[in-house]
Amino acid sequence: MEGALVSVATGTLKPVLGKLASLMGDEYKRLKGVRGEIKFLTDELTAMHAFLLNMSEEEDPDVQDKVWMNEVRELSYGMEDSIDDFMKHVDDNDTKPGSFTERIKNLLGKMKTRHRIANEIQDLKKRIIEVGERTARYTTRDALSKTVNVTVDPRALAIFEHASMLVGIDEPKATLIKLLTEEDGCASTQYQQVKMVSVVGSAGMGKTTLANQVYQELKGKLKCRAFVSVSRNPDIMNILRTIYGEVSGKPYTDTEAGSVQQLLAIISNFLADKSYFIVVDDIWKKETWDVIKYAFPMTSCGIIITTTRMKDVANSCQTSFSGHIYNIRPLDIVYSRQLFHGRLFNSEENCPPYLKEVSDQILKKCDGLPLAIIDISGLLANTERIEGLWNQVKDSIGRALERNSSVEGMMKILSLSYFDLPPHLKTCLLYVSIFPEDSFIGKNDIISRWIGEEFIHKEGRYTSHEIGERCFNELLNRGLIQPGKTNEYGEVESCQVHDTILDFIISKSIEENFVTLLGVPILTIGTQSKVVRRLFLQGINQGNSTIQPAGLVLSHVRSLGVFGGFVEIPSLEEFKHLCVLHLSHCQSLEEHHLENIVRLPQLRYLNLKNTEIRKLPEQIGRLGCLELLDLRHTCVEELPASIVNLKKLTHLLVDYGVKFPDGIEEMQALETLEEVRFSNQPFGFLSGLGQLKNLRNLVLFFGFEEYSDTKDANMVEEECIKSIISSLCKLGTQDLRSLTIWDWSSLLQEPLCPLTLDRLINFSLGAPQVPKWVSSLRNLQEIHLIVDEVKQDDLCILGALPTLLILHLEEETMSNKKIRVSGEVGFQFLRIFIYEANPHPVDLMFAAGSMPKLEKLVLSFRIAAGSLDFGIKNLPCLSTVKCSTNADDGIFGAIQTAVERAASTHPNHPSLLFRRDVKCSTNKAPYFSPL
């Protein structure tokens, strides 16, 4: 991506060049005495920028090059800080004075400012010359050619979700199950004895995957179960609360206890007369296990699996319950080929003959390590299929893996994958190192941070967020991040980072002085730089421990982030160049910590989500560079009047009860506005909303329940509907893409056109039927509607939408239903169909030619008479069927048999999931992805 601004390779050289160009423009024409020096700086820095980009392709530059590269990067940060400072002085002195005395003071101020700027620029020129004289080389090096893939490869998701199953999971899985169930039949809960296996092996061997496969196989046979990850820096209380929540079915918030000892007793007593299955994943220390083990009573019928890299931990686990140790083995060459060729060519048969020999040589160096195979195949997936290039990759791997098949051996592989990334992806990947181990990293969260840091930005017709999604997807495709949670439509909503990769990117980030991490164990690669650019504090969720950035130079910090816990937040007065401030979930945050926030003129990103903050500073409108403000799940009830002065604010995220001031129409940069409740907004808010020409994503709440008089409520609603329809129609002619409506079915009954929506969501209250104006949404790709009754005409309206990919229908009325979907109805490009109904009979049938591209079918209703397999044989692209019903045992079994029979003869052999519900309900909590 050519447009990356800030990067790990070039520091802030590109933004500095942009700001130097501004100083050459008309706005700063009074600086004519130093324009020659500015041109010199521009020319010199342009050459340095090109050199650093080329050097960033080098996996192992010599020491002198490394020193010079670091020096130039640090110089770029210092230069941007200086330029920001004196540009601010110029702007401050450009205010027009009133009286004669004020004009004299202003003139003197301008003279001093110009003199100061001249001195600053002369100093910058001197520093560049000094750095340049230390090297005479502006050389370039050759780099491997590469291609770009910016959509999520479904194979990447499949490998991480089912990797071991595809490469020989059956044998180790069967072995573990035998160890856990032999002799006493504990899996059938007949014998009172705990069976345990500790799986041990180095990072990347597939320990967690194997444990999870066994867990999925056996968990239904025992009453209570839990799967928890411990990690390298464990929070024991949090782990025990998670175990208790999972085995008891209680929400996490209801699992609080006074101490670790009390919680251990609660869990042990709860499990005392029950069968249970617990997986404790990724234990690093014996001391951790020596606490957790007391939660599991030995007198019950239990199954325990632990995973660890440490043999002494495995021995401790084994002796605690007279269990077994399972040493996980590398993949043999047959399974290695299956994993490697499956990722690159779908099967071994599709591998070109001229690449088979070099493929085997690469696999020999990978030595059966699944993570190494996945990483190197991710690299090769973005390399042309030319034997010479693949040999270059093979030779670059070196002999590290041949000497050592442990974590150290994989570092060379990870280094190769890292240096194959373009500069902007290197930067995005290293930034992931700031997250605590085993975190689920929200896709929207990390993308917003990348934007705030200026690693990515808008390109042409693509928004910054869309560019960020391309970067996220590419890191997924390369296997450098793993898919975490997915939503009901199969879209990746979060990611995780494998421990070995996290170790690697932490070491790389610290080596480049890219981030400074406090409160987390880090690799021993030397001391971190005292001059901090990005500072991240990781706290502890229990107790009063604090982490203070003592001894560090904070005046040049660009980013400050806190991850939970009781962290002592430094005074913001020290951070005069701060651009990104992320205090989400910070338990120690109070209003006084934000008193100096208005003195941060460069602040672009402010996240206060999930804190106890009740109000923002009244002068927050002085943050002229602010682009994102997240106040969700705070105690803020009203926004300051000055917030409308934030002319660059692009994303504003608040809770639905927050009151806005007058003047929303002044916030023309807004692209995202979530969530707006109209009943408590000032007069004119709705009409002002329609003037936001760049608004793309809008979430609306109805909320007139405070009107006790029905007549008053109806009058207010009528006026509100008129205003919002007018505003939405104006937005529809501009660029509104996503509209979410909560608790406002009457709005859907009004004509809302023209709209250019990609996405329409309706939650909580249903409309009588599918609104006829929906047929005008020719760009719609996703729709989620709750309606009283789905009729055949409704399907015709929806089926005629030419770009519809996802259809989610919920029906609320209690009546028998016959639905026929035929080729004439449409749905030519629909990929996902979800249909839910209250527990009344539905007779559903897909005829030949219907939904020819459908891949995923999810049904939740009571089955009426008719075809029990729904005609899935007529859905040629079907890959997944999920069916949930409250039918009795006989009908449920007949449905399952019919669908299984149809699936067995279907060319795709779709995967099947059946669930019998006591009650099919549409009243479930909505899913919102974290930003």
N, C-alpha and C positions, 0 to 999 in steps of 0.2 A: 504494500500500500504506500504509494508515493507521498501521501499527505500526512504521514506521522509527524507530529510536532516534537514532542519530548520523547527521547528513547534512551535505553541503557547504553547504546553504542555512541551516540553523539551528544548526550546530555541535552542542554537547552540551546545548542548552536542554532537550530532552525528558528525558534522563536526570537533569538537575539538578532538574527539576520533580518527577520520581519520588522523588528522594532527599530533597527538601524535604518531600514528603508523608510519607516515613518518619519524619522528625524530628518531625512532628506526631502520630505514632502513639504507642501505649502503651509501646513499647520505649524511647522517649526522653522519657517523660512528666516526668522530672526537669528537663527544660529549659524548665519552664513560664515562667521569667522572660523568655524570648525568643520565645515562641510567636506573639506579636503581630507581631514583626518578620519571623518566618518566613512568616506569612500575607501580609504586605506583599510580600515577595520573590516569593512564589508568584503573586500577582495581577499584579504588574508583569511578571514573566517570561512569564506566559501571554499577555499582550497583545503582548509583543515577539515571542514565538514565532509567533503568528498573523500579525503584520506581516511577518516575514521569509519565511514561507511564501508570502504573496501577492507579495512583492517578487521571489521567486525565479522567478516567471513572466515578469518583465520582461527583455527582451533587452538593453536599454541604459538602465539607471537613471542618473539624473543623479549628478554627482560627490558631492554632499552625501549622497544616499541610500547610495551605495557606501561612503563613509567610515563612516556610522553603522551600516550592516549589518556591516561588518568589525569595528567596535568591539564590537558586541553579541556576535558570534560568539566573538571573543577573550575577552570577559568570561565567556561560558558555559564555556569550557575552564578558565579560572582558577577559576571558582566550583566546578566539579566537583572539581578537584584539592583545593581547600580543604575542601570537604565530605567528600571521601574521607579526608583526613588526620584531621579531628577526629572523624569517625565511628569510625575505627580507634582513636583514643585512648580514646574512650568504651568500646569493646569490650575494649581491653587492660586498662582499669582496672576492668572488671566481673568479673574473676576473684576468687573468694572467698578472702580472706586466712585464714591459720591463727592465728598467735599474736597477742597483744594489740598488740605492736609493729607487726606487719604490718598489723593493722586500722587503727591510727593512720596509718601511712604511706599506706595505701589511701585512707582518708578525705581526707587532705590532697591526695593525687593527684587524687581526684574533684573536690574544690573547685577546684583549679588548672585541671583540664580544663574544668569548667563555666564558669569565669571566662574561659578562653581562647576557648571556643566563643561566649560572649556577645560578646566583642570581635570575633571573626571575623565573626559575623553582622551586627554593627553596621557593620563595615567593608564587607561585601558590600552592605548597604543603602545606604551612602554612595556606593559605586561606581555602583550602579544609578541613584541619583538624579542623579549627575553626568552619566552617559551620557544619561539621559532628558531632562535640561534642555538638552542640545545639540540636541534636535529636538522639535518640537511635533506632528510628524506621525506618526500611526499610520493611514496610508491604505491603501486596497486598490485594485488595478488589475484591469481586465478581462483575461482570458486566453482563448486559443483553447480551445474545448471539445475533448475527446478521448476516445477509447475505449481499452479495454485488450484486448490479445490475448496470451495467456500460453502458447500452444503453438507449437512451431516450424512455420512456414509452409513446406511443401516447396518452394514457388516461390523462397523466399529462398535455400535451399540450391542450387537449380538455377541461379539467376542467377549466383551466385559460382562455381559449378563449371563452368558452360558459358555464361557471360554473352555473350562475344563471338560464340560460335557462333550464339546466338539473334539477334544484332543485326548480322549482316554480317561474320562472321569469314572467310568463304570467299575474298573478294577479297584482303585483306592476307595471309592465310595462303598463298594460291597465289602471290602475288608473292614472298614470302620463300622459299618452296620453290624457285621458279624461279631466284632469285638464288644459292641454295645448291647447285643441282644442274645449272645450265646449262653447256653446252659440254663438261665433262669427265666427267659422270656419276659424280661422286664418291660419291653416295649408294649406288651399287651397288658401291663399293669397287674401281673399275677404274683409278683414276688417282691418282697420288701428288701431291696438292696440297691445301692447306688452303683451304677456302672460309669466309668469315666475313661476317656482317651485324651491324651495331650498330643496335639499335632505340632511337630517341631521342624523347622527348616529355615533357610535364609530368606531374605526379602525377595518378593517376586516369584516365589515358587508355587503360589496358588493355595496357600494354607486356608485363607479366609473363604475362597471359592469352594474348596472341598468341604469345609465345615458347614457352609451354608447349604450345599447340596444335600448333605446328610440331614441337616435340620429340616429342610423342606420335605424330605421323605418321611421323617419319623414324627414330626411335631404334632400331627393330627391324632396320634395314638396315645398321647399323654395329656393330662388335664391342663397343666400350667406350663408355659414356656416363655423364654426370653432370649434375646440375642443382643449382647452388649459388646462394645469395643472399649478397651482399657486405654491403650496408647501409651506413649513414652512419658507423659507428664500428667498422670491421672488425678481426677477429682473424685475421691472415694465416695463422698456423700452423693454426688451426682450419679455415679455408677449404680450405687445401691438403690437410689430413688427410681432410676430407670428400670432396674430389675423388678422392684416391687410394683411399679406401675404396670409392667408387662404381664407379670404372673397373676396379678389381681384384677387387671382390667381397669384400674383406676386412672384418671387423668394425672399427669405429672404434678399438677398444682396441688393435688390432694395427697401427696406422698411425703409431706414434710415431717421431720422428726427432730427431736432435740439433739441427738448425737449419733455418731456412727454406731456405737454400741446398741443404742435403742433400736435403730433401724435394722441392724443385723438380727436382733431378737424378734422383731416384728415379722421379717421375712421368714425366718426359720420356723416360727410358730405357725405362720400361714401355710407353709409347705408341709408341715409335720404329718398330716394325714392325706396328702395328695400326691399324685404322680406328677413328675415335672421333667422338663428338658431345658437345660440352660447351656448356651454357648457363650463363653467368655473369650473374646477374641483379642489378640495382640497384647499379651502380657509381657512387660519388659523386666520386671523385678520380682524376686521371690517375696519381698516384703509386701507387695501389693496383693499377691495371691494369699498370703498368710492372713490377710484381713478378710478378703471377699469370701474365702472358703467357708467361713463360719455361718454364712447365710443359708447353706445347703444342708439340711438334716440328713444324717446317715441312716435314719430309721425308715425313711420313705423310699418308694420306688422312684428312683431318679436316674436321669442320664445327663452327664456333663461332658462337654467338649471344651478344651482350651486350645488356643494356638499361641505359639511363641517362637521367637528366633533363638531364644536362649536355652541351652541344654539343661542348665541348672534349674531354670524355672520349670521345664518339663518334668525333671526328676522330682521337684517339690510337689507338683500337681499329682504325679503318679502315686507318690507315697501317701498323700493325704487321703486317698480313697481306694488304695490298693488297685490302681487302675493300670492302663497300658500307655506306652509311648509309641506314637506312629511317626517314623521319620519319612517325611514326604520326599519323593525322589524326583529328579529331573525327568523331563519327557524323553522317551527314546526317539530315535531318528524318524520312525514312522509317524508318531504323533506330532513331532516337531514339524515335519513336512505338512501334515494336515493343517496345523495352525498357521504356518507360514503361507502355504499356497492358498488356503481358504481365504485369508485376508487379502492377498494380492490378485488371485485369479479365480476365486470361487471354488476351485478344485485343483488337485494336482494334475489332472488330465489337461487342463487349460494352460499350464505353464509352457511357454515356448521352449522347444528343444535346446536352443542355443543358450538358455538361461538356467538349465537344470544343473549343470556342473557348478557354476558359480553360486547358485542357490544352496547346494549341499555344502560348499565350502563356507558360506556365511553361517549356515546352521551349525556346522562343526564348531565354529568359534562361539556361537551362542550357548553351546553346551547344555541344551535342554532347558534353559531358563525361560519360562513363559513370558515374563516381562521383557526380557531382552529380545525375544523373537517378535513380540508385538511392537516394541519400539523400533526395531530395525525394519520391520515390514511397513510401519507407518512412514519411515523415511523413504523407503524404496517406492511406496505408493505415489510419492510426489517427485519421483525421478524417472526420466524417460527409460523405456525398456530397451536399453542399448547395453550390450555385454561389457563394453569398455567402461561405461559409467558405473555399472554394478561392480566391476572389478575394483574401481577406485574406492567405492564404499567398503568392499571387503578388505582391501589393503589398509584403509584408514582405521579399521577396527583395532589393528595392532594385535599384540599377543596377551593383552591383559586378561581376557577371559580364559585363555589357554592355561594361564598360571593359577587363576583363582576364580572359582565359580560363585563367590559370595558377593556381597554388596559392592565391594571395591571393584570387582570385575565388571559390574554393570555400569560403573561410572563412565567408562570409555564409550559404551554404547549410548548412554544418555548425553554425553558430550557431543557425540556425532549428531544425534537428533537435534540437540540444541543449536549447534552451529549451522545446521541446514535450514533453520528458520530464517525468514526475512527479518530485518531489524525491528519492525513494529511488533511481530509475534514474539521475538525474544523478549522484548520489553513487557508485553502482556503476560507472558509465562512467568517471568521473574517476579512480577508483582503478586502473583498467586502465593508466593512464599510468605506473605504477611499473615496468612490465615492459620489458626491453630491446627495442629495435627488432628486428622479424622473429621475435620469440619465438613459439613454440607455447605458448599459455597453457592449461593443463589446466583443464577445466571444474570438476572437483571441487576443484582447488587454489584457483581464484579464489572459488568459492562458500564454501569454508571460511574464506578470509580475510575475505570480506564479513561472515560470521557473527561471527568474532573481533573485528572492528571495530565490531560492533553496528549495521551498516547495515541488516541484516535479522534477523528472529527468528521464532520459532514463532508461528503464527496458527491458533487453533482446532485442528482435527484435523490440520493440515498441519505437518510438521516444518520446522525452519529450512532444512534442505537442500532440501526440496521447494519452499519459497518462493524459495530461491536459484536453483533450476532455472527457475522461472517468469521471474525477472529475466534470467537468461542467455538464455533463449529469446526474450524480448521484445527484447533488444538485437540478437540475430541477425535477428529479423524486421524491425527498423528499419534494418538495413544498417549499423549503427555498429560492429559487430564481424563478422568473416568466419568462416565455418566452417573449421576446420583439418582435423584428422584425424578420421575416423569409424571405428567398430569394424565387425566383420563383420555386424552387424545394421543398419548404416546410422545408428547413433546418433552424434551429434556428441560427440566426446570432448575436443576442444580448439578454441581459436579463435585468430585472429590479428587484428591491427589494422593497417589501411592506414596508410602513412606519413603521409599528409596528416591523417587523423583523429588519429593519435598526436601530431603537432605541435600540433593544435588543443587536445586535452585536456591535454597538458603545459602549454601556455600558460595554460589556464583553471585548472588545479590550482595553478600557482604564483601566479597572480593572486589566488586565494582563500586563499592560504597553506594549502592543503589537504595538499600533500605537498612535501617538500624532496628534490631528487634530486642526488646527488653522483656524479661519475665518468661523466656522460653529457652530450653536447652538448644544450643546451636553447635554446629560442627566446629571442631578445633582447627581453624585455618588462620590463626593470628588474631590480633586484637582488632576490634572495629574502629573505624575512623572516628575521631572526636568531633569532626565537623559533620553534622548530621543534615541529610537532605530529606529523608522520609523516616519518621519515627513512629513505631508501633509498640504499644504496651499491652501485654497480655496478663490479665489479672487472675484472681482466684475467686471462685464463686462462694466460698464459705470462709468465715473468719474475717479478720481485720488486716490481712497482709496488704502491704502497699509496695508499689514499685515506683521508684523515683529516678528520673534521668539525670543523676548527679554526675558532674564532671564533663558533660557534653556541651558543645557549642550549639545553641538552639536558634540563634538569630537568623540562620539561613534555611531553617526547616520549611519545606514546601507542603508536607503532608503530616498530619497528626491523627493517629487512629488508636482507639482503645477497644479491646475485646473483653467486655464483661468485667466483673469483679470489682473489688474495692481498690481502685487505682487512684493514687493522688495525682490529680490533673494539674499540670504546671500552669502558671499564670499565662494567659494569652498575650500579655504585653511583650513576652519574649519572642513571639512568633510573628514579626512584622511582615514577613514575606509569605505567610501561610496561604496556600491555595485550596487545600482539601482538609476538612475537619470532619472526622467520622467518630461520633460519640454514641452510636446506637448501642442500647443495652447497658450503658455505663451506669452502674448502680449508685455511684458516688457523685453524679452530676447534679449540681444545684444552680439556681438562677445567677448567683454571684459569679460563677465561672464564666458566664457569657457577657459580663459587664463590658469587657474590652473588645468584644467581637467586632464592633463597628469600626475599630481602628485597624482592621485587616483589609486594606483596599484591594488586594489581589484574590480574595477568597471567592472561589467558584463553586464549591461543593460543601454543603452543610447538612449533615445527617444526625438528627436528634431522636430518631425512632426508638420507641420502647424505653423512654426515660421518664422521670417524674417532673420534667419542666412544665411550668404552668403558664409562663408568658415569655414573649420575645422582647428584646430591647426595643424601645419606642423608635429609635433611630436606625433600625435595621435597613431602611431604605438607602442608607449611605453605602451599602455594599454593592457598588455599581457593577462589579464583575460576576456577581452570584448567578449561577445557572441552574443549580438544583437545590431545593429545600425540602427535606423530608421530616414531617412532624407527625407521622402516623403513630398511634398508640402512645401519645403523650397526654398531658393534662391541659394542653393549650385549648382555650375555648374561643378566643377572638384574636384576629391578626391585627397588628399595629397599622395605623392609617398610612404610614410611610412605605408600607410594603409595595404599594402600586408604583413606587419610584424605581423598582428593580427592573430596569428596562431590558436586561439580558436574561432574566429568569425564564428558563425553558421548561422545567419540570417542577410543579408544585403539588406535593402530596400531603393531604391532611385528612383527619377523621371527619366523618360526615356531619358532625354537629358544630364544626368550626364556623364562626361568623366572619365574613369578609367585609372590608371597608368599602366605601364608595370608590369608584374609579377603576374597576376591573378592566375596562376597555383600554387603559393606558399600558397594560402589560402585554404588548404586542408580540413579544418573543415566545409566549407560552405555547408549548406543544402538547403537554400533558397536564390535565387538571383532574385530580382525584382527591376526595370524593365530595360532591357539592350537594348539600341539603337546602332546598329552596325556601323552606318555611321560615328560616331565621336569617335570611339575607336582606340587605337594605333595598329600598325601592330603586329600581333602575338596574339592579344587578343582572337580571335576565336579558334585558336589551343590550347591556354592555357586553355580555357573554358573546352575543352574535357578532361583535366587532373584532373578535380575536382571529385575525386572518391566518395565523399559523397553527391553530389548535388542531391536533390530530387525534388525541385520545381523551375522552370525556366520560366520567362516571357520575351519574345523577341519582339523587335520592328524592323520594316524594316527601314523606314526613310531615303531615299536617295533623298529627294525632293530638297536639296540644289544644286544638280548637274543640271545646266541649260542645259548642252549638253546631249541629250538623249543617244548618243553613249557612252559617258563617264559613264553615269549612268548605262547603260546596262552592260558595262565591269566590273564595280565595283560590280554590283549585281551578275554577274556570278561567279566572284572570291569569293564573300562573301558566295554564296550558296554552293560552293564546300567546303569551310572551315567549315561552320556550319553543313553541312551534315556529314562531317568527325567527328566533335566534338560530334554531337548528337548520332551518331552510337556508339561512344566510351562510352558516358554516358549511352546509352541504355543497354550496357552489364554490367553496374554497378548497380545503384539503382535509376535512374531518374523515378519519379512517376507522376509528373504533368508538362505538357508543354502547355503554352499559347502563341499564335502567333498573333501579331497585324500587320495589313496592309501588309501582305506578303503572298498572295495567291500562288505565284510561288513556294515558298518553299514547300507547300503541294503537289505540283505535282511531286516532286522528291521522289525517294524511300528512306524512313527513317526506316530502319530496320537493326538489330533487336532492338526493344524498349520494355521496360517492363512497359509501362505507365499504371496508373490507371485512368488518366484524361487527355483529349486532348481538348483544347479550341481554336477556331479561331474567331477573331473579325474583323469587318470593311470590309475587302475585301474577296470576295468569290472565291473559286476554281471552275473550270468548272464542276466538278462532284466529288463524293466521291472518294478520292484517293484509288487505289487498295491495296496499302501497309497497309491500315488500317486493312485489314483482318488478318494481322500478330500480331495485338495487343491483344493477348489472355488474358491479365489481365485487359483490359480496363473496367472500371465501369461507366464512365461518358464521353460523347462526345457532343460537341457543334460545329456544322459546318455550315458555310455559303457557299452555292454552287449555281452555275448558274441555274442548273436544277437537280431535283431529278428524277432518272429513276428507273425502277423496279429492274435492276441489282444492283443499289446502296443499295436498301433495302435488297437485298440478302446478300451483303457484310456486312452490319451492323447487320442484323439479325443473322448471323453466329457467332458473337462475343459471347463467352460462358458465360461471366460474366457481360455483359452490363446491368446496372440498370437505367441509365438516358440517354435519347436521345433527343437532341434539334437540330432540323433542320430548317434552314432558306433558302428559295429559292428566287432567284432574277429575273429570266427571265419572260417575259410576254407571256405566251402561255397557252392554255387550257391543263389540266392535268387530267389523270385518274390514280389513285393509288389504288392498291389492296393489302391488307395485309392478308396473309393466314397463316395457320399453317406451311406450307412448308417453308415460308420465315425465320422462326426462332423466335427470341426475346422471348426465353423461360422464362427469368427471368427479363425482363424489367418492371420497376415499374412506370416510368414517361415518357410520350411521349409528346413533344412540337413541333408543326409543324406550321411554319409561312411562308407566301408567300406574294409577292406583289399583288396588287388587280387584280388578274386574276382568272378565274374559275378553281376550282379544284373539281374533283369527287372522294371522298375518301370513301372507304368501308373496314370495318374489317370483314373478313370471320370467320366462325366457326374455333376454334382452334388457332386463332391468338392472340399473346400477352396474354397468359393465366394468367400472374401475374400482368398485368397493373392495377394500382390504380388511376393514375391521367392522364387525357387527356386534353391538351390545344391546341386549334385550332384557327388560325387567317388567314383567306383567304376568297375569294369570292366563294360562293357555286355554283357549276355547277349542271347540271341535274344529276339525280341519286337518291339514297336513302338519304333522308334529315336527317335521324337519324344516319348516318354513320355506322350502324350495331353495335351499342354499346351493344345490347343484347348479342353479341358474346364475350364480355369482362367480364368474370365471377367475377373478383376481383375489378372491377371499383368502385371507391368511390367518385370521383370528375370529373366533366366535365365543362370546361370553353370554351366558343365559342365567338369569336369576328369576325364580318364580316361587310362589307360595302354594303351589299345587301339592296335593297329598302324595304319599309315597308311590302309589301305583302310577299315577299320571306323570309324576316327576321321572320315574324310572323309564316309562315309555318314551318320554321326550328325549331323555339322555340316550336311549338306545337308538331312536330314529335319527338323531343328529349325528351320533357316532357312525352309524351305518352310512349316512350321506357323506360324511367327511372322509370315510375310508375309500370311497370311490371318487372323491373329488381330486382333480389333477394336482392341486396344491397341498392336499392333506392338511387342512387348516388346524391350528392348535385350538383346543376346546377347554372351556372352564365353565363348570356348572355349580350353581349355589342355590340352595333351598332356603328361602327367607320365611320367617314367621309372618312378616308384613313387608310389603313393598312400599316404600315411602319416598316421596320427592322432597321431603322437608329435611334436607341435609345441608350442612354448612358449606358455603361456597369456598372455592380455592383461590387464594390470591398469592401470586408469586412475589417473593421479596425483591425489592429493587436493589 
